[in-house]
Amino acid sequence: MKRIFCIIGVVAMSLGVVGNLSAQETIIETVATGCKTELETYCKNVTPGEGRILACLYAYQDKLSGKCEYALYNAAARLERAVAALTYVTSECEADVAANCGGVKAGEGRLLQCLEKNEAKVSQRCKGALKDVGLKK
């Protein structure tokens, strides 16, 4: 269980910097729904942000219901897949980003928009990676 909390915490912070906001919201909703009772019982006075809610759940890990544990495992698995996809796209598109989007600040989909804007100059390798992970049709 400790590994799951670490994965969720680290990856959620990473995705906050470079990730897809709608994916984050879905993962957060999964945990919020699955752990609703625990959040209302143990963490109701915790100020959200900076991993405090996750730390609260971690503090009460011995009291978590099966439903909450499943939600946390599910969220962790989805986050691991998101990180794998991000790593793959990063490695395949690194040169394209450097060549075409060097001055673009990462986050909020700006790099993806830049790659789309410069599609004619983007390598097939990068285009394929974006398609493989569902960021491009």
C-alpha positions as CSV (number, residue, x, y, z in Angstrom):
1,M,0.0,0.0,0.0
2,K,2.9,2.4,0.8
3,R,4.2,1.9,-2.8
4,I,0.7,2.9,-4.2
5,F,0.7,6.1,-2.2
6,C,4.2,7.0,-3.3
7,I,3.3,6.3,-7.0
8,I,0.1,8.4,-6.8
9,G,1.9,11.3,-5.1
10,V,4.9,11.5,-7.3
11,V,3.0,10.9,-10.6
12,A,0.2,13.3,-9.7
13,M,2.8,16.0,-9.1
14,S,4.5,15.2,-12.4
15,L,1.2,15.3,-14.3
16,G,0.4,18.6,-12.6
17,V,3.4,20.1,-14.4
18,V,3.1,18.3,-17.8
19,G,0.0,16.2,-17.9
20,N,-3.5,16.2,-19.2
21,L,-5.8,18.0,-16.9
22,S,-8.9,16.1,-17.8
23,A,-7.0,12.8,-17.1
24,Q,-6.0,14.2,-13.7
25,E,-9.6,15.1,-12.9
26,T,-10.8,11.7,-13.8
27,I,-8.2,10.1,-11.5
28,I,-9.0,12.5,-8.7
29,E,-12.7,11.7,-9.2
30,T,-12.0,8.0,-9.0
31,V,-10.2,8.4,-5.6
32,A,-12.8,10.9,-4.4
33,T,-15.7,8.6,-5.2
34,G,-14.0,5.4,-4.0
35,C,-12.7,6.9,-0.8
36,K,-15.7,9.2,-0.1
37,T,-16.4,7.7,3.3
38,E,-12.8,7.8,4.4
39,L,-12.4,11.4,3.1
40,E,-15.5,12.5,5.0
41,T,-14.5,10.6,8.2
42,Y,-10.7,11.1,8.5
43,C,-9.8,13.9,6.1
44,K,-12.7,16.4,6.3
45,N,-10.6,19.1,7.9
46,V,-7.6,18.7,5.6
47,T,-6.9,21.6,3.3
48,P,-6.6,20.2,-0.3
49,G,-3.4,20.7,-2.2
50,E,0.2,19.7,-2.2
51,G,-0.6,16.1,-1.5
52,R,-2.2,16.7,1.9
53,I,-5.3,14.6,1.1
54,L,-3.2,11.7,0.0
55,A,-1.1,12.1,3.1
56,C,-4.2,11.9,5.2
57,L,-5.4,8.7,3.5
58,Y,-1.9,7.3,4.0
59,A,-2.0,8.1,7.7
60,Y,-5.3,6.1,7.9
61,Q,-4.3,3.3,5.5
62,D,-5.0,0.6,8.1
63,K,-8.6,1.8,8.2
64,L,-9.3,2.1,4.5
65,S,-12.2,0.1,3.0
66,G,-11.7,-2.3,0.2
67,K,-13.5,0.1,-2.1
68,C,-11.1,2.9,-1.2
69,E,-8.0,0.6,-1.6
70,Y,-9.3,-0.5,-5.0
71,A,-9.8,3.2,-6.1
72,L,-6.2,4.0,-5.0
73,Y,-4.8,0.9,-6.9
74,N,-6.9,1.8,-9.9
75,A,-5.6,5.4,-9.8
76,A,-2.1,4.3,-9.4
77,A,-2.3,1.9,-12.4
78,R,-3.8,4.7,-14.5
79,L,-1.1,7.1,-13.4
80,E,1.6,4.5,-14.3
81,R,0.2,4.1,-17.8
82,A,0.0,7.9,-18.2
83,V,3.7,8.2,-17.2
84,A,4.7,5.4,-19.6
85,A,2.8,7.2,-22.4
86,L,4.4,10.5,-21.5
87,T,7.9,9.0,-21.4
88,Y,7.3,7.3,-24.8
89,V,6.1,10.5,-26.4
90,T,8.9,12.5,-24.8
91,S,11.6,10.2,-26.2
92,E,10.0,10.1,-29.7
93,C,9.3,13.8,-29.9
94,E,12.2,15.3,-28.1
95,A,14.1,16.4,-31.3
96,D,10.8,17.7,-32.9
97,V,10.0,19.8,-29.8
98,A,13.6,21.2,-29.7
99,A,13.5,22.0,-33.4
100,N,10.0,23.5,-33.6
101,C,8.8,24.4,-30.2
102,G,12.0,25.5,-28.3
103,G,10.4,28.7,-27.1
104,V,7.1,27.2,-26.0
105,K,6.5,26.8,-22.3
106,A,5.5,23.3,-21.3
107,G,2.0,22.7,-19.8
108,E,-1.6,23.1,-20.6
109,G,-1.2,21.4,-24.0
110,R,1.0,24.1,-25.4
111,L,3.7,21.7,-26.7
112,L,1.1,19.5,-28.3
113,Q,-0.5,22.6,-30.0
114,C,2.9,23.6,-31.2
115,L,3.6,20.2,-32.7
116,E,0.1,20.2,-34.4
117,K,0.8,23.7,-35.8
118,N,4.1,22.5,-37.2
119,E,2.8,19.1,-38.3
120,A,4.5,19.4,-41.7
121,K,7.9,19.6,-40.0
122,V,7.2,16.9,-37.3
123,S,8.9,13.5,-37.8
124,Q,6.8,10.4,-38.6
125,R,8.3,8.9,-35.4
126,C,6.8,11.6,-33.3
127,K,3.5,11.6,-35.1
128,G,3.3,7.8,-34.6
129,A,4.0,8.2,-30.9
130,L,1.3,10.8,-30.5
131,K,-1.2,8.6,-32.4
132,D,-0.2,5.5,-30.3
133,V,-1.0,7.2,-27.0
134,G,-4.2,8.8,-28.3
135,L,-3.1,12.4,-28.6
136,K,-3.6,12.5,-32.3
137,K,-6.0,10.8,-34.7
